[in-house]
Amino acid sequence: MDNQKLHIETPLIASLPLSRLAGGRVWLKMESIQPSGSFKLRGIGNACMTHAAAGARQFLSSSGGNAGIAVAYAGRKLGIPVTVVVPETTPSRSIELITQESARIVVAGASWQEAHAHAVQILAPGWVYIHPFDDPLLWAGHAGMIDETVRQGVTPDAVVLSVGGGGLLCGVIEGLVRNGLSAIPVIAVETKGAASLAASIRENKHTAVDEITSIATSLGAKKVAKQAFAHALKYNVHSHLVSDRQALDACRSFALDHRVLVEPACGAALAAVYEPLEILNAARNILVVVCGGAGVTMQQILKGPNLS
Ligand SMILES: *Cc1c(COP(=O)(O)O)cnc(C)c1O
């Protein structure tokens, strides 16, 4: 069964440097080594396989980032053509990665919201739109990383992850629930310039932020999925914010400590452990989702433009 999936089972690595900082044992779920470069392949692979089985003839994505790359990867593996609508702000590196997966690119709109609106408009019969975060098929696929962690012999008593649109959060909570771990704290980390979950929690309603100003572009959803906000209220979710500077510093430290390059979006979660966050003090086994990021470059990590 498992070898029919598009994602791979990822290593779970104990981090000595991070364990020293956090007190408890820190376990790294290495989603950065998924063939598409991020955890997104778990959920998107699940969605694409489900739709392929139902006869989809074309996949459509609206993401110039890791979601678009994952859909392009899934389509190539399944032999189904892919169109990715990307906003004008998409870096050439991302376009290169999507093109490398043989997907067709359409450039439309100034932001993801506009690319998304355009994508929904050009949907044709037989085409399936794969949303980057707001889809139960994605959450079910992401949840598999918790099953895998437990199977690999670790029962976490805290989880640290990044939040963009909240698809990863929904998936991890689904996984925790079905493994009897729904009570453990989940540290939901965003950068200050992409703090849409934090805004909804603060205002106690499902709300959008006006703009995204963070270098962690993969966290740049102005509004999280409704389910992510509902989960944040229902479960033991702790919202935490870090600066772009902290996220980048964490990427650098992580490259040195573990010889792996990740996007600032992933650096955000790592920053909470490098800090380290007080709530982690009580945890014996801390699971950190190393969500990855295909778009990262050496230059971005070494220099880091527009630091706030
Ligand atoms: C998509 C993504 C996130 C955020 O995931 P959401 O499901 O949108 O919350 C974080 N890090 C990386 C590397 C991503 O690709």
The ligand as an SDF file (V2000), in Angstrom:
LIG
                    3D

 15 15  0  0  0  0  0  0  0  0999 V2000
    2.7880   25.3660    3.1010 C   0  0  0  0  0  0  0  0  0  0  0  0
    3.9280   25.4830    4.0090 C   0  0  0  0  0  0  0  0  0  0  0  0
    3.7670   25.8680    5.3400 C   0  0  0  0  0  0  0  0  0  0  0  0
    2.4310   26.2330    5.9240 C   0  0  0  0  0  0  0  0  0  0  0  0
    1.4980   25.1980    5.7860 O   0  0  0  0  0  0  0  0  0  0  0  0
   -0.0590   25.5240    5.8840 P   0  0  0  0  0  0  0  0  0  0  0  0
   -0.7160   24.2260    5.6500 O   0  0  0  0  0  0  0  0  0  0  0  0
   -0.3650   26.5270    4.8120 O   0  0  0  0  0  0  0  0  0  0  0  0
   -0.2910   26.0860    7.2240 O   0  0  0  0  0  0  0  0  0  0  0  0
    4.8790   25.9190    6.1470 C   0  0  0  0  0  0  0  0  0  0  0  0
    6.0940   25.6170    5.6850 N   0  0  0  0  0  0  0  0  0  0  0  0
    6.2930   25.2400    4.4190 C   0  0  0  0  0  0  0  0  0  0  0  0
    7.6680   24.9250    3.9670 C   0  0  0  0  0  0  0  0  0  0  0  0
    5.2210   25.1430    3.5410 C   0  0  0  0  0  0  0  0  0  0  0  0
    5.4090   24.7620    2.2790 O   0  0  0  0  0  0  0  0  0  0  0  0
  1  2  1  0
  2  3  1  0
  2 14  2  0
  3  4  1  0
  3 10  2  0
  4  5  1  0
  5  6  1  0
  6  7  2  0
  6  8  1  0
  6  9  1  0
 10 11  1  0
 11 12  2  0
 12 13  1  0
 12 14  1  0
 14 15  1  0
M  END
$$$$
